[in-house]
């Protein structure tokens, strides 16, 4: 028997009313499709979460268990989606906390054998067990409050000091020595790399549909000189709207001091 992992269902709700019947009907259709394709739906591992704005004035979502097969599922406060912990308000605070916990544990284990390693080997371990965690899906960290970014920055600072063995030196020269961008700039760089792929037609369609060129005489003149300007939509909210890829991608790209024409990421 084969199980289909990471099958996701999204349904829009009005206010705090959860369409229980609609969700159960959709899940029954998914179960039927899976059965016809020799797959099975694991009822006990199914999770449900209700996303809403933390500024919404509709009040808390009333408890509503949803029946999936013979199991009743209660909505969760947070779920894991491809390794990212997503909470009901989209604050990413739970994800940041889990990320700091796992990265701190990795740093602690590496520090126990630091005396046996040279700097090059230590840096490789840091990249394997710490930096890879900080960079995974880090574009979702764009626009988070400074106190959340600060937690991750402290982890990066500790990793840099562990590599260079410089406890009391200011962290900025150490990061420059290692050629490391700070946490918030790493998130911006990831978004810009995705934008570069969108412009050159190597990004997935679901991202390409969110970004478009700005058509104006001035833009066309600048594009002919080697620069590309993107249409920048206006977001209605700062905390949620400004973090959307369709908004932050053009804003970061248009703010670059120079947008050279190139076809590969390393040159960019």
N, C-alpha and C positions, 0 to 999 in steps of 0.2 A: 504493500500500500504506500502510495506517495502522498506527501503533504505539500500544499502550496504555501510557502512562507511569504510574509510581507505583502499579503493581499490587503489592499486598503480601500475603504469606502468613505466617501465624503458626501455629506448631506447638509444643505443650508437650512438653518433654523431662524425663525422670526421671534425676536425677544428671547425669553427663557423657556419657551415651550419646546420640548423635544418631541419630534414626530416618531414616537415609538413604533406605531404600526407600519409606517413607511420603511423604517430601518429593518424591522423584522422581515418585511416582504422582500426587500432588496437582498438580504442575507439568504433567504430561501432560494431566490433566483441564482445567487452565486453558488449555493450548495448544489443545485441542480446542474449548473454548467460544469462544476468540478466533477460531479459524478459521471457525467457524460464523457469527460476527458480523463477518466481513470485517476482522479485526484480526490483527496479527502479534506474536509474542513475540520480542524481541531477546535471543537467548541470550548474546551476548558482553557485554552490559551488565547482566546479572543479578548481584546481590550477595547474599551469605549472611552472617549474623552470628549468633553464639550468645550470648544474654544470660544472665548468671548473677550471683549475689551475689559481691561481692568478699570476703565473709566465709565463703563456702562452703568446706568442707573436702574437697570431692570431687577436688581437684586440677585441673590444666589439662585442657581439652577435647582429646581425641586428634585428630590431623589426619585429616580425612575429606573428600575431594573429592566433590562431588555432580555427577552428569552431567545436563546440561540440553541436550537435543538432541545435538549432536556436540561440545559444549564441556564441559570439566570445570571447575567453579567451586570455588575454595578459600575457606573462611570468612575474612572480613575482621575486623580488629581494631576498625574503626569504619566506619560508613556514613553517608551524608547522607540524611535523611528530611525532605523539604519544607523544605530550607534549614538544618536542625538536624543537627549532627554528633553521632551517637549511638555511644558506645563499649560494649564488651562488659559492663562492670561498672556502667554507668549513672552514672558519676561526673561526666559532662559536662565533664571537664577538657580534652578535645580541642576541644570546642565553644567553651569559654571562651578557649582559646589562639587559635583561628582568629578569634574575634570581636575579640579585642584586636589581632591583627595587621591585620585589615582596617580597623578603626576608627582605629588609629594611622596607617595610611597615608593615610586620608581627612583626618585632622587635619593631617598634614604638608603635604598638597597645599593645604588651605585656608590654612594659615599662610603659604604663599608669596605669597599675594595679599591677606593681611589688611590691609596698608597701603592698599589700593585700595578697601576696603569700609567701610561704616559698620556700626554695631553691629546694626541691624535686619537688614541683608542677611546679615551673618555668622551671625546666629542662625538664619536660614532655611536657610543652607547646612549648618549643624551639625545641624539637625533632619532635613534630607534625607539626609545621608550618614553621620551618626554616631548620633544619637538613635534614628533608625528601626531601626538595627541592634541597639542595646542593648535596645529595647523588643520586638523581634520574638520571639515565643514565650518571653518572659521569665518566664512563670509556671513554666517548667521549671527556673528557677534557684532557686526557693524551697527552702530547707533545705540548700543547698550549704554546705560549710565556709567559714569566714570568709575564709580566704586566697584562695579562688576569687572570692568577691564583691569582695574588695579589689582584685584585678586590674582588674575592670570599673569599680570606683569611681574608680580612678586615671584611667581613660579619660574618665569623665564630668567629673572635676575639671579635667583638661586642657582639655576642651571649654569648660567654664564660664570658665576663665581666658583662653582665646583670645577669647571673645566680649567679656568685660569689660575685658581687658587689665590685670588685677590679678594680678601674679605672686606677691606675697608676702603678700597679705591672707589671713586664715583663710577656708577654703573654705565653711564653713557660712553666713555672711552672703551670700556670692555666690550660693549655691544658692537661698537664700530670695529674694534679689533677682530671680532669674530664674524663680521659682516652680517649681523642679525638685525632685522627690523623689529621695532617694538610691536607689541601685540596689536594695537589699533591700526598700525600701518600694514601689518601682515594681512589683516582682514581687508583693508582697502586694496592691497596688491592683488589678493585673490579675486576680488570683484573686477579689477581692471584687466586681469588675465582672461576672465570669462568674457568681458566686453570685447577684448581684442579678438577672441575666437568668434564672437558673434559678428563682428564687422567683416572678418575674413571668411565667413561661411563655414567654419569648422565646429560651431557649437550646436547643441541639440535644438530642434525646432521649437520646443517649448520655451527656450530662452531667446531665440532669435525673434520670436513673435512679440517680445516685450520691449524691444529696442528698435528705433527707426532713425534714419538720418533726418537732420533738420534741413528742409528745402527753402532756401532764400538766396537771393542774389549774392549777398555778402558771404554766406556760407559756401556757395559754389566757388567764389573767388578764392576763399581760404583753402578749400579742398584742393583746388588746382595747384596751390603752393605746397601741398604735402600734408595738410591738416584736415581732419574729419571732425565735424561737429554733429552731435546727436540731439534729437528732440528731447527736451527735458520737461516732463509733465509736472504739474503742481499737485502736491499731496495735501489732503485735507487735514491730516493729523501728523504731528511730528514724531511721536513714539512709534507708531505703526507704519504710517504712510511713507515717511522718509527712509525707512529701512527696506522698503520693497525694492526688488532688483530693477524694476522699470523706472524707479525714481533715482536711486543712489548710483546706478550704473552710468546714466548720462551725466549726472552731476560730477562724479569723480573724473570721468573721461574728459569732459569739457574744461575741467580745472587744471588739466595737465599743462605744464609750461610749453611743451612742444610735442606734437603727435606726428612722428615721422612715419612715412610709408614703408612698411616692411611686412614680410610674409611669414615670419617664424617668431615663436615666443622668445627664444634666447636673444635675438636682436632687439626685440621690444624691451 
